[in-house]
Every structure is written in C-alpha cells, then in structure tokens.
Amino acid sequence: MVLLSALYVILEPVGRTWALLATLWRLVYASIWVLMSLNLLTALRLLNRADYMRVLGTDQSQTLARLYLSGFDAYYVGLLFYGLASTACSYLFFKSGYIPRGLAGFGVIASAWAAACTLAFIISPAFAKVVNLWWFDSGLGIFELATGFWLVFKGLRPGIAVPDPA
C-alpha cells in the first residue's frame, strides 16, 4: 500500500487518469495475490489433519487440499493486472523523465509483453507451448528491480513532465 500510494503521488502530476488506472490495477493484483496466499495456507491447514477434518478420510482431505493448491491460475490473473499497472507506470515514467527514458521504454515494452502473454495464456493455456511461461514476466521483473535500484540509489531526476489536462 505504501508503494502504491507513493507511485500515485509521484506520477499523478504527469497523468492523473493513467496514475489512477495504475493504482487501481496494482490494488487488484495485490488483492489477488493475498487471496492466493490464503488459499495456500488453507491447503496446509487441510493437510494438517485438524480435529474437524477427521470426518473426512485421508483421500478426501488430500483431494480437497489439491483443490486449493490448484488455484495457481490466480497467479496469472494477478500477473495480468500487474503487467497493466506496470505498463501504465512505465509510460508515465517515460513521459515524465523521472528515470532514464531507456529504462522507462524497456519497462513499457516488457510490461506490455507480460500483460499480452498472460492474457493470451488465460484465453488459451496452449499458448505456453508457444512462449515459455518464464518469458512472460522475466522482463517485467528485471524492469521492476532496475527501477527500484535506480530510485533507491539515484532518486527521482527533476521531471520534464507536462501536466496532463485529463
């Protein structure tokens, strides 16, 4: 929430509409990943054989735990929103000049790639045979790490942004 708020405050003068969209999309992806984590903990509880689970047999409780573990597809729904949010933020960083334009441009391309690949995978899981799953978000991760290091060690450069009238 702190990162989400900080990004909004930094990028809002550059483009309010895009900053709001990026904030909304980051909030959605964070919520999805919190729920995904809770699903994993629920599976662990099911396998822990608590007293209330004794009504079910071993096979039944393991099957129920597998059902919770199969919710890994939620990762890709979260990744879609993460890619959309990062694309919007990268665009605003590119427009503002707060970080080097080459880095911001790479972020736009890598983030849009992650969102497009994820959407294609959600629509057709066979897309993973065309593009390896590791290639979906690798560029996005590199961009996020590089931007994080840039902001920690170099800070924001004086912006050359023109306020967005929208």
C-alpha positions in Angstrom: 0.0 0.0 0.0 2.9 2.3 0.7 4.4 1.7 -2.7 1.1 2.0 -4.4 0.5 5.4 -2.7 4.0 6.7 -3.4 3.7 5.8 -7.1 0.4 7.6 -7.3 1.7 10.7 -5.6 4.8 10.8 -7.9 3.0 10.0 -11.1 -0.3 11.9 -10.6 1.1 15.2 -11.9 2.2 13.6 -15.1 -1.1 12.0 -15.9 -3.9 11.7 -13.4 -6.0 9.2 -15.3 -3.2 6.8 -16.0 -1.9 7.1 -12.5 -5.4 6.3 -11.2 -5.6 3.3 -13.5 -2.2 2.1 -12.5 -3.2 2.4 -8.8 -6.4 0.5 -9.3 -4.6 -2.3 -11.3 -1.9 -2.6 -8.6 -4.6 -2.8 -5.9 -6.4 -5.6 -7.8 -3.2 -7.6 -8.4 -2.1 -7.2 -4.7 -5.6 -8.4 -3.6 -5.5 -11.4 -5.9 -2.1 -12.4 -4.6 -3.1 -12.0 -1.0 -6.1 -14.3 -1.7 -3.8 -16.8 -3.5 -1.5 -16.9 -0.4 -4.5 -17.5 1.8 -5.5 -20.4 -0.4 -2.1 -22.0 0.1 -2.4 -21.6 3.8 -5.9 -23.2 3.7 -4.4 -26.2 1.8 -1.7 -26.5 4.6 -4.5 -26.5 7.2 -6.3 -29.2 5.4 -3.3 -31.4 5.3 -2.5 -30.8 9.0 -5.3 -33.1 10.0 -7.1 -30.9 12.4 -9.8 -32.4 14.6 -12.6 -31.1 12.5 -11.1 -32.8 9.4 -11.3 -36.3 10.9 -14.8 -36.6 9.4 -13.2 -36.9 6.0 -10.9 -39.7 5.0 -7.3 -39.2 4.1 -8.1 -39.4 0.4 -10.9 -36.9 0.7 -8.9 -34.4 2.7 -5.9 -34.7 0.3 -8.3 -34.1 -2.7 -9.7 -31.1 -1.0 -6.2 -29.7 -0.4 -5.3 -30.3 -4.0 -8.3 -28.3 -5.0 -6.9 -25.3 -3.0 -3.4 -25.9 -4.4 -4.8 -25.9 -8.0 -5.7 -22.2 -7.6 -2.3 -21.4 -9.0 -4.1 -19.9 -12.1 -4.9 -16.9 -9.9 -1.2 -16.1 -10.3 -1.8 -15.4 -13.9 -4.9 -13.2 -13.3 -2.8 -11.2 -10.8 0.1 -11.1 -13.3 -2.3 -9.6 -15.9 -3.1 -6.7 -13.6 0.5 -6.4 -12.6 1.5 -6.1 -16.2 -1.2 -3.5 -16.9 -0.2 -1.4 -13.9 3.5 -1.6 -14.7 2.8 -0.6 -18.3 0.9 2.5 -17.1 3.6 3.4 -14.6 6.4 2.9 -17.2 4.5 5.1 -19.7 4.2 7.8 -17.1 7.9 7.5 -16.1 8.8 7.7 -19.8 6.7 10.8 -20.2 8.0 12.4 -17.0 11.7 11.8 -17.4 12.0 10.9 -13.7 14.0 7.9 -14.6 16.2 7.4 -17.8 13.9 7.1 -20.8 15.7 3.9 -22.0 14.8 2.2 -18.7 11.2 3.5 -18.9 10.9 2.5 -22.5 12.1 -1.0 -21.7 9.5 -1.1 -18.9 6.7 -0.2 -21.3 7.7 -3.0 -23.7 8.4 -5.6 -21.0 5.2 -4.8 -19.1 3.0 -4.8 -22.1 4.6 -8.1 -23.2 3.8 -9.6 -19.8 0.2 -8.4 -19.9 -0.3 -9.6 -23.5 1.3 -13.0 -22.9 -0.7 -13.5 -19.7 -4.0 -12.6 -21.4 -3.2 -15.0 -24.3 -2.4 -17.7 -21.7 -5.6 -17.1 -19.8 -7.6 -17.3 -23.0 -5.7 -20.4 -24.4 -3.4 -22.3 -22.0 -1.8 -23.9 -25.1 0.0 -20.5 -25.5 2.5 -21.8 -23.0 3.7 -24.2 -25.8 4.5 -21.2 -28.0 6.1 -18.9 -25.3 7.6 -20.4 -22.2 5.9 -19.3 -19.0 9.2 -18.0 -17.7 9.4 -15.5 -20.5 6.1 -13.9 -19.5 7.3 -11.9 -16.6 11.1 -12.1 -16.6 11.5 -8.7 -18.4 8.9 -7.2 -16.1 10.8 -8.4 -13.0 14.1 -7.1 -14.4 12.5 -3.7 -15.1 11.0 -3.5 -11.6 14.3 -4.4 -9.9 16.3 -1.9 -12.0 13.7 0.8 -11.4 13.8 0.1 -7.7 17.6 0.2 -7.5 17.6 3.4 -9.6 15.1 5.1 -7.3 16.9 4.0 -4.1 20.4 5.0 -5.2 19.8 7.8 -7.7 16.4 9.1 -6.7 14.0 10.9 -9.0 15.5 13.1 -11.6 13.9 16.5 -12.0 10.9 15.9 -14.1 10.3 17.3 -17.5 6.7 16.3 -17.4 3.9 18.4 -18.8 0.8 18.0 -16.6 -1.9 16.0 -18.4 -5.1 18.0 -18.9 -7.3 14.9 -18.4 
